[in-house]
Amino acid sequence: MSSRDKAIHFIMTGGTIDSHFDGSKDTAVPNKESVIPSFMRSLKLYKEAIFTTAFLKDSRDIGKKDLVKLLKIIKNY
């Protein structure tokens, strides 16, 4: 069994955890990078983890192209 088979794979897509509030726009804006890798590493729950960013968007902004990209990441893993 390879280390890839034993690792947990996180696929980041954005959302509330990867956003910050922008008062000038009066809405949440996605961060440039996900906070999940550093957060999960700090918990030390998994010996091995793989992190892939598909996109960082609010769920209301996810479209068909994003879903196709997500499916491709899942299939290629």
PDB file of N, CA, C and O in Angstrom:
ATOM      1  N   MET A   1       0.844  -1.169   0.000  1.00  0.00           N
ATOM      2  CA  MET A   1       0.000   0.000   0.000  1.00  0.00           C
ATOM      3  C   MET A   1       0.895   1.239   0.000  1.00  0.00           C
ATOM      4  O   MET A   1       1.778   1.373   0.846  1.00  0.00           O
ATOM      5  N   SER A   2       0.664   2.132  -0.943  1.00  0.00           N
ATOM      6  CA  SER A   2       1.490   3.333  -1.036  1.00  0.00           C
ATOM      7  C   SER A   2       1.038   4.361  -0.002  1.00  0.00           C
ATOM      8  O   SER A   2      -0.048   4.253   0.567  1.00  0.00           O
ATOM      9  N   SER A   3       1.895   5.365   0.233  1.00  0.00           N
ATOM     10  CA  SER A   3       1.535   6.411   1.190  1.00  0.00           C
ATOM     11  C   SER A   3       0.313   7.180   0.714  1.00  0.00           C
ATOM     12  O   SER A   3      -0.458   7.697   1.523  1.00  0.00           O
ATOM     13  N   ARG A   4       0.139   7.253  -0.596  1.00  0.00           N
ATOM     14  CA  ARG A   4      -1.036   7.925  -1.152  1.00  0.00           C
ATOM     15  C   ARG A   4      -2.312   7.192  -0.755  1.00  0.00           C
ATOM     16  O   ARG A   4      -3.342   7.822  -0.515  1.00  0.00           O
ATOM     17  N   ASP A   5      -2.249   5.868  -0.685  1.00  0.00           N
ATOM     18  CA  ASP A   5      -3.418   5.078  -0.305  1.00  0.00           C
ATOM     19  C   ASP A   5      -3.766   5.246   1.174  1.00  0.00           C
ATOM     20  O   ASP A   5      -4.915   5.043   1.569  1.00  0.00           O
ATOM     21  N   LYS A   6      -2.789   5.611   1.982  1.00  0.00           N
ATOM     22  CA  LYS A   6      -3.016   5.775   3.415  1.00  0.00           C
ATOM     23  C   LYS A   6      -3.349   7.221   3.799  1.00  0.00           C
ATOM     24  O   LYS A   6      -3.794   7.480   4.917  1.00  0.00           O
ATOM     25  N   ALA A   7      -3.138   8.138   2.895  1.00  0.00           N
ATOM     26  CA  ALA A   7      -3.340   9.555   3.203  1.00  0.00           C
ATOM     27  C   ALA A   7      -4.804   9.948   3.040  1.00  0.00           C
ATOM     28  O   ALA A   7      -5.537   9.357   2.247  1.00  0.00           O
ATOM     29  N   ILE A   8      -5.208  10.945   3.795  1.00  0.00           N
ATOM     30  CA  ILE A   8      -6.520  11.550   3.593  1.00  0.00           C
ATOM     31  C   ILE A   8      -6.328  12.685   2.589  1.00  0.00           C
ATOM     32  O   ILE A   8      -5.350  13.429   2.660  1.00  0.00           O
ATOM     33  N   HIS A   9      -7.260  12.808   1.666  1.00  0.00           N
ATOM     34  CA  HIS A   9      -7.143  13.803   0.601  1.00  0.00           C
ATOM     35  C   HIS A   9      -8.204  14.880   0.803  1.00  0.00           C
ATOM     36  O   HIS A   9      -9.401  14.596   0.757  1.00  0.00           O
ATOM     37  N   PHE A  10      -7.766  16.101   1.023  1.00  0.00           N
ATOM     38  CA  PHE A  10      -8.657  17.242   1.157  1.00  0.00           C
ATOM     39  C   PHE A  10      -8.706  17.978  -0.177  1.00  0.00           C
ATOM     40  O   PHE A  10      -7.664  18.310  -0.741  1.00  0.00           O
ATOM     41  N   ILE A  11      -9.892  18.230  -0.677  1.00  0.00           N
ATOM     42  CA  ILE A  11     -10.059  19.018  -1.896  1.00  0.00           C
ATOM     43  C   ILE A  11     -10.770  20.303  -1.487  1.00  0.00           C
ATOM     44  O   ILE A  11     -11.938  20.286  -1.099  1.00  0.00           O
ATOM     45  N   MET A  12     -10.058  21.402  -1.577  1.00  0.00           N
ATOM     46  CA  MET A  12     -10.602  22.676  -1.136  1.00  0.00           C
ATOM     47  C   MET A  12     -11.400  23.328  -2.262  1.00  0.00           C
ATOM     48  O   MET A  12     -10.983  23.362  -3.419  1.00  0.00           O
ATOM     49  N   THR A  13     -12.568  23.845  -1.873  1.00  0.00           N
ATOM     50  CA  THR A  13     -13.443  24.510  -2.840  1.00  0.00           C
ATOM     51  C   THR A  13     -13.856  25.902  -2.377  1.00  0.00           C
ATOM     52  O   THR A  13     -14.572  26.604  -3.091  1.00  0.00           O
ATOM     53  N   GLY A  14     -13.418  26.305  -1.202  1.00  0.00           N
ATOM     54  CA  GLY A  14     -13.753  27.638  -0.705  1.00  0.00           C
ATOM     55  C   GLY A  14     -14.871  27.592   0.310  1.00  0.00           C
ATOM     56  O   GLY A  14     -14.932  26.687   1.143  1.00  0.00           O
ATOM     57  N   GLY A  15     -15.747  28.560   0.240  1.00  0.00           N
ATOM     58  CA  GLY A  15     -16.862  28.621   1.177  1.00  0.00           C
ATOM     59  C   GLY A  15     -16.533  29.492   2.368  1.00  0.00           C
ATOM     60  O   GLY A  15     -15.567  30.255   2.352  1.00  0.00           O
ATOM     61  N   THR A  16     -17.340  29.372   3.395  1.00  0.00           N
ATOM     62  CA  THR A  16     -17.233  30.238   4.574  1.00  0.00           C
ATOM     63  C   THR A  16     -15.867  30.146   5.244  1.00  0.00           C
ATOM     64  O   THR A  16     -15.302  31.171   5.624  1.00  0.00           O
ATOM     65  N   ILE A  17     -15.331  28.948   5.395  1.00  0.00           N
ATOM     66  CA  ILE A  17     -14.053  28.787   6.098  1.00  0.00           C
ATOM     67  C   ILE A  17     -12.905  29.465   5.354  1.00  0.00           C
ATOM     68  O   ILE A  17     -11.919  29.861   5.975  1.00  0.00           O
ATOM     69  N   ASP A  18     -13.018  29.600   4.067  1.00  0.00           N
ATOM     70  CA  ASP A  18     -11.961  30.204   3.258  1.00  0.00           C
ATOM     71  C   ASP A  18     -12.342  31.584   2.737  1.00  0.00           C
ATOM     72  O   ASP A  18     -11.952  31.967   1.635  1.00  0.00           O
ATOM     73  N   SER A  19     -13.105  32.327   3.532  1.00  0.00           N
ATOM     74  CA  SER A  19     -13.542  33.673   3.134  1.00  0.00           C
ATOM     75  C   SER A  19     -13.315  34.662   4.270  1.00  0.00           C
ATOM     76  O   SER A  19     -13.101  34.283   5.422  1.00  0.00           O
ATOM     77  N   HIS A  20     -13.368  35.909   3.920  1.00  0.00           N
ATOM     78  CA  HIS A  20     -13.324  36.981   4.914  1.00  0.00           C
ATOM     79  C   HIS A  20     -14.366  38.025   4.534  1.00  0.00           C
ATOM     80  O   HIS A  20     -14.722  38.161   3.364  1.00  0.00           O
ATOM     81  N   PHE A  21     -14.848  38.755   5.521  1.00  0.00           N
ATOM     82  CA  PHE A  21     -15.871  39.764   5.259  1.00  0.00           C
ATOM     83  C   PHE A  21     -15.227  41.041   4.752  1.00  0.00           C
ATOM     84  O   PHE A  21     -14.287  41.556   5.358  1.00  0.00           O
ATOM     85  N   ASP A  22     -15.731  41.548   3.648  1.00  0.00           N
ATOM     86  CA  ASP A  22     -15.269  42.806   3.076  1.00  0.00           C
ATOM     87  C   ASP A  22     -16.373  43.843   3.270  1.00  0.00           C
ATOM     88  O   ASP A  22     -17.386  43.823   2.571  1.00  0.00           O
ATOM     89  N   GLY A  23     -16.166  44.743   4.221  1.00  0.00           N
ATOM     90  CA  GLY A  23     -17.172  45.750   4.536  1.00  0.00           C
ATOM     91  C   GLY A  23     -17.480  46.681   3.379  1.00  0.00           C
ATOM     92  O   GLY A  23     -18.610  47.151   3.248  1.00  0.00           O
ATOM     93  N   SER A  24     -16.478  46.958   2.525  1.00  0.00           N
ATOM     94  CA  SER A  24     -16.722  47.868   1.407  1.00  0.00           C
ATOM     95  C   SER A  24     -17.661  47.252   0.375  1.00  0.00           C
ATOM     96  O   SER A  24     -18.339  47.968  -0.362  1.00  0.00           O
ATOM     97  N   LYS A  25     -17.698  45.913   0.326  1.00  0.00           N
ATOM     98  CA  LYS A  25     -18.594  45.203  -0.600  1.00  0.00           C
ATOM     99  C   LYS A  25     -19.803  44.634   0.127  1.00  0.00           C
ATOM    100  O   LYS A  25     -20.741  44.136  -0.495  1.00  0.00           O
ATOM    101  N   ASP A  26     -19.766  44.715   1.466  1.00  0.00           N
ATOM    102  CA  ASP A  26     -20.836  44.196   2.322  1.00  0.00           C
ATOM    103  C   ASP A  26     -21.131  42.723   2.033  1.00  0.00           C
ATOM    104  O   ASP A  26     -22.287  42.303   1.976  1.00  0.00           O
ATOM    105  N   THR A  27     -20.051  41.946   1.851  1.00  0.00           N
ATOM    106  CA  THR A  27     -20.210  40.514   1.575  1.00  0.00           C
ATOM    107  C   THR A  27     -18.919  39.769   1.918  1.00  0.00           C
ATOM    108  O   THR A  27     -17.870  40.376   2.137  1.00  0.00           O
ATOM    109  N   ALA A  28     -19.021  38.478   1.958  1.00  0.00           N
ATOM    110  CA  ALA A  28     -17.833  37.633   2.165  1.00  0.00           C
ATOM    111  C   ALA A  28     -17.095  37.488   0.838  1.00  0.00           C
ATOM    112  O   ALA A  28     -17.709  37.337  -0.218  1.00  0.00           O
ATOM    113  N   VAL A  29     -15.776  37.536   0.914  1.00  0.00           N
ATOM    114  CA  VAL A  29     -14.928  37.421  -0.266  1.00  0.00           C
ATOM    115  C   VAL A  29     -13.978  36.247  -0.048  1.00  0.00           C
ATOM    116  O   VAL A  29     -13.357  36.156   1.011  1.00  0.00           O
ATOM    117  N   PRO A  30     -13.848  35.340  -1.028  1.00  0.00           N
ATOM    118  CA  PRO A  30     -12.932  34.206  -0.865  1.00  0.00           C
ATOM    119  C   PRO A  30     -11.490  34.656  -0.671  1.00  0.00           C
ATOM    120  O   PRO A  30     -11.046  35.628  -1.283  1.00  0.00           O
ATOM    121  N   ASN A  31     -10.759  33.940   0.187  1.00  0.00           N
ATOM    122  CA  ASN A  31      -9.331  34.188   0.372  1.00  0.00           C
ATOM    123  C   ASN A  31      -8.580  33.761  -0.877  1.00  0.00           C
ATOM    124  O   ASN A  31      -9.115  33.045  -1.724  1.00  0.00           O
ATOM    125  N   LYS A  32      -7.332  34.208  -0.983  1.00  0.00           N
ATOM    126  CA  LYS A  32      -6.492  33.800  -2.116  1.00  0.00           C
ATOM    127  C   LYS A  32      -5.994  32.365  -1.946  1.00  0.00           C
ATOM    128  O   LYS A  32      -5.734  31.675  -2.932  1.00  0.00           O
ATOM    129  N   GLU A  33      -5.861  31.915  -0.694  1.00  0.00           N
ATOM    130  CA  GLU A  33      -5.419  30.556  -0.388  1.00  0.00           C
ATOM    131  C   GLU A  33      -6.307  29.976   0.698  1.00  0.00           C
ATOM    132  O   GLU A  33      -6.895  30.711   1.492  1.00  0.00           O
ATOM    133  N   SER A  34      -6.401  28.674   0.727  1.00  0.00           N
ATOM    134  CA  SER A  34      -7.205  27.998   1.734  1.00  0.00           C
ATOM    135  C   SER A  34      -6.488  27.970   3.081  1.00  0.00           C
ATOM    136  O   SER A  34      -5.264  27.861   3.137  1.00  0.00           O
ATOM    137  N   VAL A  35      -7.251  28.068   4.156  1.00  0.00           N
ATOM    138  CA  VAL A  35      -6.706  27.961   5.503  1.00  0.00           C
ATOM    139  C   VAL A  35      -6.691  26.505   5.989  1.00  0.00           C
ATOM    140  O   VAL A  35      -6.109  26.202   7.031  1.00  0.00           O
ATOM    141  N   ILE A  36      -7.317  25.629   5.248  1.00  0.00           N
ATOM    142  CA  ILE A  36      -7.480  24.242   5.687  1.00  0.00           C
ATOM    143  C   ILE A  36      -6.156  23.504   5.869  1.00  0.00           C
ATOM    144  O   ILE A  36      -5.995  22.830   6.886  1.00  0.00           O
ATOM    145  N   PRO A  37      -5.187  23.592   4.933  1.00  0.00           N
ATOM    146  CA  PRO A  37      -3.937  22.856   5.160  1.00  0.00           C
ATOM    147  C   PRO A  37      -3.246  23.202   6.473  1.00  0.00           C
ATOM    148  O   PRO A  37      -2.857  22.303   7.219  1.00  0.00           O
ATOM    149  N   SER A  38      -3.089  24.486   6.766  1.00  0.00           N
ATOM    150  CA  SER A  38      -2.395  24.848   8.011  1.00  0.00           C
ATOM    151  C   SER A  38      -3.225  24.470   9.237  1.00  0.00           C
ATOM    152  O   SER A  38      -2.672  24.058  10.256  1.00  0.00           O
ATOM    153  N   PHE A  39      -4.538  24.606   9.143  1.00  0.00           N
ATOM    154  CA  PHE A  39      -5.402  24.234  10.257  1.00  0.00           C
ATOM    155  C   PHE A  39      -5.318  22.736  10.530  1.00  0.00           C
ATOM    156  O   PHE A  39      -5.149  22.334  11.681  1.00  0.00           O
ATOM    157  N   MET A  40      -5.431  21.916   9.515  1.00  0.00           N
ATOM    158  CA  MET A  40      -5.399  20.461   9.697  1.00  0.00           C
ATOM    159  C   MET A  40      -4.035  19.986  10.192  1.00  0.00           C
ATOM    160  O   MET A  40      -3.953  19.080  11.022  1.00  0.00           O
ATOM    161  N   ARG A  41      -2.971  20.595   9.683  1.00  0.00           N
ATOM    162  CA  ARG A  41      -1.629  20.209  10.147  1.00  0.00           C
ATOM    163  C   ARG A  41      -1.447  20.562  11.624  1.00  0.00           C
ATOM    164  O   ARG A  41      -0.786  19.832  12.361  1.00  0.00           O
ATOM    165  N   SER A  42      -2.032  21.675  12.052  1.00  0.00           N
ATOM    166  CA  SER A  42      -1.895  22.080  13.455  1.00  0.00           C
ATOM    167  C   SER A  42      -2.614  21.113  14.395  1.00  0.00           C
ATOM    168  O   SER A  42      -2.216  20.971  15.551  1.00  0.00           O
ATOM    169  N   LEU A  43      -3.658  20.453  13.921  1.00  0.00           N
ATOM    170  CA  LEU A  43      -4.391  19.490  14.750  1.00  0.00           C
ATOM    171  C   LEU A  43      -3.655  18.158  14.896  1.00  0.00           C
ATOM    172  O   LEU A  43      -3.855  17.436  15.873  1.00  0.00           O
ATOM    173  N   LYS A  44      -2.809  17.842  13.925  1.00  0.00           N
ATOM    174  CA  LYS A  44      -2.016  16.605  13.922  1.00  0.00           C
ATOM    175  C   LYS A  44      -2.901  15.359  14.045  1.00  0.00           C
ATOM    176  O   LYS A  44      -2.577  14.425  14.777  1.00  0.00           O
ATOM    177  N   LEU A  45      -4.014  15.362  13.322  1.00  0.00           N
ATOM    178  CA  LEU A  45      -4.932  14.222  13.341  1.00  0.00           C
ATOM    179  C   LEU A  45      -4.522  13.130  12.358  1.00  0.00           C
ATOM    180  O   LEU A  45      -4.793  11.947  12.568  1.00  0.00           O
ATOM    181  N   TYR A  46      -3.869  13.549  11.291  1.00  0.00           N
ATOM    182  CA  TYR A  46      -3.517  12.609  10.232  1.00  0.00           C
ATOM    183  C   TYR A  46      -2.017  12.617  10.018  1.00  0.00           C
ATOM    184  O   TYR A  46      -1.392  13.675   9.942  1.00  0.00           O
ATOM    185  N   LYS A  47      -1.450  11.430   9.921  1.00  0.00           N
ATOM    186  CA  LYS A  47      -0.019  11.334   9.681  1.00  0.00           C
ATOM    187  C   LYS A  47       0.306  11.849   8.285  1.00  0.00           C
ATOM    188  O   LYS A  47       1.296  12.550   8.076  1.00  0.00           O
ATOM    189  N   GLU A  48      -0.550  11.485   7.338  1.00  0.00           N
ATOM    190  CA  GLU A  48      -0.323  11.909   5.960  1.00  0.00           C
ATOM    191  C   GLU A  48      -1.589  12.532   5.400  1.00  0.00           C
ATOM    192  O   GLU A  48      -2.682  11.980   5.534  1.00  0.00           O
ATOM    193  N   ALA A  49      -1.428  13.679   4.778  1.00  0.00           N
ATOM    194  CA  ALA A  49      -2.563  14.361   4.162  1.00  0.00           C
ATOM    195  C   ALA A  49      -2.123  14.997   2.858  1.00  0.00           C
ATOM    196  O   ALA A  49      -0.997  15.478   2.730  1.00  0.00           O
ATOM    197  N   ILE A  50      -3.021  14.992   1.902  1.00  0.00           N
ATOM    198  CA  ILE A  50      -2.796  15.616   0.604  1.00  0.00           C
ATOM    199  C   ILE A  50      -3.831  16.725   0.469  1.00  0.00           C
ATOM    200  O   ILE A  50      -5.005  16.523   0.779  1.00  0.00           O
ATOM    201  N   PHE A  51      -3.403  17.891   0.009  1.00  0.00           N
ATOM    202  CA  PHE A  51      -4.294  19.031  -0.142  1.00  0.00           C
ATOM    203  C   PHE A  51      -4.293  19.480  -1.596  1.00  0.00           C
ATOM    204  O   PHE A  51      -3.236  19.741  -2.171  1.00  0.00           O
ATOM    205  N   THR A  52      -5.461  19.568  -2.180  1.00  0.00           N
ATOM    206  CA  THR A  52      -5.618  20.034  -3.554  1.00  0.00           C
ATOM    207  C   THR A  52      -6.663  21.146  -3.560  1.00  0.00           C
ATOM    208  O   THR A  52      -7.759  20.980  -3.025  1.00  0.00           O
ATOM    209  N   THR A  53      -6.323  22.270  -4.163  1.00  0.00           N
ATOM    210  CA  THR A  53      -7.292  23.353  -4.288  1.00  0.00           C
ATOM    211  C   THR A  53      -7.940  23.265  -5.655  1.00  0.00           C
ATOM    212  O   THR A  53      -7.271  23.417  -6.677  1.00  0.00           O
ATOM    213  N   ALA A  54      -9.239  23.019  -5.675  1.00  0.00           N
ATOM    214  CA  ALA A  54      -9.983  22.992  -6.935  1.00  0.00           C
ATOM    215  C   ALA A  54     -10.319  24.422  -7.339  1.00  0.00           C
ATOM    216  O   ALA A  54     -10.099  24.827  -8.481  1.00  0.00           O
ATOM    217  N   PHE A  55     -10.851  25.174  -6.392  1.00  0.00           N
ATOM    218  CA  PHE A  55     -11.179  26.582  -6.563  1.00  0.00           C
ATOM    219  C   PHE A  55     -11.530  27.116  -5.183  1.00  0.00           C
ATOM    220  O   PHE A  55     -11.781  26.339  -4.262  1.00  0.00           O
ATOM    221  N   LEU A  56     -11.549  28.422  -5.033  1.00  0.00           N
ATOM    222  CA  LEU A  56     -11.947  29.044  -3.773  1.00  0.00           C
ATOM    223  C   LEU A  56     -13.064  30.021  -4.084  1.00  0.00           C
ATOM    224  O   LEU A  56     -12.823  31.174  -4.440  1.00  0.00           O
ATOM    225  N   LYS A  57     -14.292  29.539  -3.945  1.00  0.00           N
ATOM    226  CA  LYS A  57     -15.460  30.335  -4.310  1.00  0.00           C
ATOM    227  C   LYS A  57     -16.565  30.162  -3.275  1.00  0.00           C
ATOM    228  O   LYS A  57     -16.624  29.157  -2.567  1.00  0.00           O
ATOM    229  N   ASP A  58     -17.419  31.143  -3.205  1.00  0.00           N
ATOM    230  CA  ASP A  58     -18.657  31.013  -2.462  1.00  0.00           C
ATOM    231  C   ASP A  58     -19.513  29.987  -3.203  1.00  0.00           C
ATOM    232  O   ASP A  58     -19.488  29.933  -4.433  1.00  0.00           O
ATOM    233  N   SER A  59     -20.251  29.194  -2.479  1.00  0.00           N
ATOM    234  CA  SER A  59     -21.048  28.139  -3.129  1.00  0.00           C
ATOM    235  C   SER A  59     -22.036  28.689  -4.144  1.00  0.00           C
ATOM    236  O   SER A  59     -22.406  27.994  -5.091  1.00  0.00           O
ATOM    237  N   ARG A  60     -22.465  29.922  -3.956  1.00  0.00           N
ATOM    238  CA  ARG A  60     -23.397  30.535  -4.914  1.00  0.00           C
ATOM    239  C   ARG A  60     -22.735  30.850  -6.242  1.00  0.00           C
ATOM    240  O   ARG A  60     -23.418  31.079  -7.240  1.00  0.00           O
ATOM    241  N   ASP A  61     -21.401  30.863  -6.263  1.00  0.00           N
ATOM    242  CA  ASP A  61     -20.663  31.199  -7.476  1.00  0.00           C
ATOM    243  C   ASP A  61     -20.098  29.981  -8.197  1.00  0.00           C
ATOM    244  O   ASP A  61     -19.439  30.130  -9.226  1.00  0.00           O
ATOM    245  N   ILE A  62     -20.339  28.793  -7.683  1.00  0.00           N
ATOM    246  CA  ILE A  62     -19.829  27.577  -8.311  1.00  0.00           C
ATOM    247  C   ILE A  62     -20.704  27.229  -9.506  1.00  0.00           C
ATOM    248  O   ILE A  62     -21.925  27.119  -9.394  1.00  0.00           O
ATOM    249  N   GLY A  63     -20.055  27.060 -10.649  1.00  0.00           N
ATOM    250  CA  GLY A  63     -20.773  26.764 -11.887  1.00  0.00           C
ATOM    251  C   GLY A  63     -20.412  25.400 -12.450  1.00  0.00           C
ATOM    252  O   GLY A  63     -19.668  24.637 -11.834  1.00  0.00           O
ATOM    253  N   LYS A  64     -20.936  25.109 -13.605  1.00  0.00           N
ATOM    254  CA  LYS A  64     -20.729  23.812 -14.241  1.00  0.00           C
ATOM    255  C   LYS A  64     -19.241  23.542 -14.503  1.00  0.00           C
ATOM    256  O   LYS A  64     -18.775  22.420 -14.301  1.00  0.00           O
ATOM    257  N   LYS A  65     -18.503  24.544 -14.943  1.00  0.00           N
ATOM    258  CA  LYS A  65     -17.065  24.361 -15.200  1.00  0.00           C
ATOM    259  C   LYS A  65     -16.330  23.971 -13.921  1.00  0.00           C
ATOM    260  O   LYS A  65     -15.413  23.151 -13.950  1.00  0.00           O
ATOM    261  N   ASP A  66     -16.735  24.562 -12.804  1.00  0.00           N
ATOM    262  CA  ASP A  66     -16.117  24.230 -11.512  1.00  0.00           C
ATOM    263  C   ASP A  66     -16.417  22.782 -11.131  1.00  0.00           C
ATOM    264  O   ASP A  66     -15.537  22.070 -10.645  1.00  0.00           O
ATOM    265  N   LEU A  67     -17.640  22.353 -11.348  1.00  0.00           N
ATOM    266  CA  LEU A  67     -18.026  20.979 -11.017  1.00  0.00           C
ATOM    267  C   LEU A  67     -17.290  19.974 -11.895  1.00  0.00           C
ATOM    268  O   LEU A  67     -16.915  18.899 -11.428  1.00  0.00           O
ATOM    269  N   VAL A  68     -17.084  20.316 -13.157  1.00  0.00           N
ATOM    270  CA  VAL A  68     -16.318  19.453 -14.056  1.00  0.00           C
ATOM    271  C   VAL A  68     -14.872  19.346 -13.562  1.00  0.00           C
ATOM    272  O   VAL A  68     -14.289  18.261 -13.569  1.00  0.00           O
ATOM    273  N   LYS A  69     -14.299  20.470 -13.136  1.00  0.00           N
ATOM    274  CA  LYS A  69     -12.926  20.475 -12.600  1.00  0.00           C
ATOM    275  C   LYS A  69     -12.838  19.617 -11.345  1.00  0.00           C
ATOM    276  O   LYS A  69     -11.893  18.845 -11.182  1.00  0.00           O
ATOM    277  N   LEU A  70     -13.811  19.749 -10.466  1.00  0.00           N
ATOM    278  CA  LEU A  70     -13.845  18.965  -9.238  1.00  0.00           C
ATOM    279  C   LEU A  70     -13.934  17.474  -9.544  1.00  0.00           C
ATOM    280  O   LEU A  70     -13.219  16.673  -8.943  1.00  0.00           O
ATOM    281  N   LEU A  71     -14.790  17.108 -10.456  1.00  0.00           N
ATOM    282  CA  LEU A  71     -14.935  15.708 -10.845  1.00  0.00           C
ATOM    283  C   LEU A  71     -13.636  15.161 -11.432  1.00  0.00           C
ATOM    284  O   LEU A  71     -13.266  14.017 -11.168  1.00  0.00           O
ATOM    285  N   LYS A  72     -12.940  15.983 -12.234  1.00  0.00           N
ATOM    286  CA  LYS A  72     -11.665  15.557 -12.830  1.00  0.00           C
ATOM    287  C   LYS A  72     -10.623  15.293 -11.733  1.00  0.00           C
ATOM    288  O   LYS A  72      -9.881  14.313 -11.803  1.00  0.00           O
ATOM    289  N   ILE A  73     -10.572  16.160 -10.733  1.00  0.00           N
ATOM    290  CA  ILE A  73      -9.633  15.971  -9.620  1.00  0.00           C
ATOM    291  C   ILE A  73      -9.932  14.659  -8.905  1.00  0.00           C
ATOM    292  O   ILE A  73      -9.020  13.892  -8.596  1.00  0.00           O
ATOM    293  N   ILE A  74     -11.211  14.406  -8.643  1.00  0.00           N
ATOM    294  CA  ILE A  74     -11.592  13.195  -7.946  1.00  0.00           C
ATOM    295  C   ILE A  74     -11.250  11.963  -8.771  1.00  0.00           C
ATOM    296  O   ILE A  74     -10.706  10.995  -8.239  1.00  0.00           O
ATOM    297  N   LYS A  75     -11.559  11.985 -10.050  1.00  0.00           N
ATOM    298  CA  LYS A  75     -11.291  10.831 -10.921  1.00  0.00           C
ATOM    299  C   LYS A  75      -9.797  10.553 -11.072  1.00  0.00           C
ATOM    300  O   LYS A  75      -9.379   9.399 -11.160  1.00  0.00           O
ATOM    301  N   ASN A  76      -8.993  11.626 -11.103  1.00  0.00           N
ATOM    302  CA  ASN A  76      -7.549  11.456 -11.312  1.00  0.00           C
ATOM    303  C   ASN A  76      -6.774  11.108 -10.062  1.00  0.00           C
ATOM    304  O   ASN A  76      -5.576  10.836 -10.131  1.00  0.00           O
ATOM    305  N   TYR A  77      -7.439  11.113  -8.918  1.00  0.00           N
ATOM    306  CA  TYR A  77      -6.731  10.814  -7.690  1.00  0.00           C
ATOM    307  C   TYR A  77      -6.543   9.355  -7.535  1.00  0.00           C
ATOM    308  O   TYR A  77      -5.960   8.909  -6.547  1.00  0.00           O
TER     309      TYR A  77
END
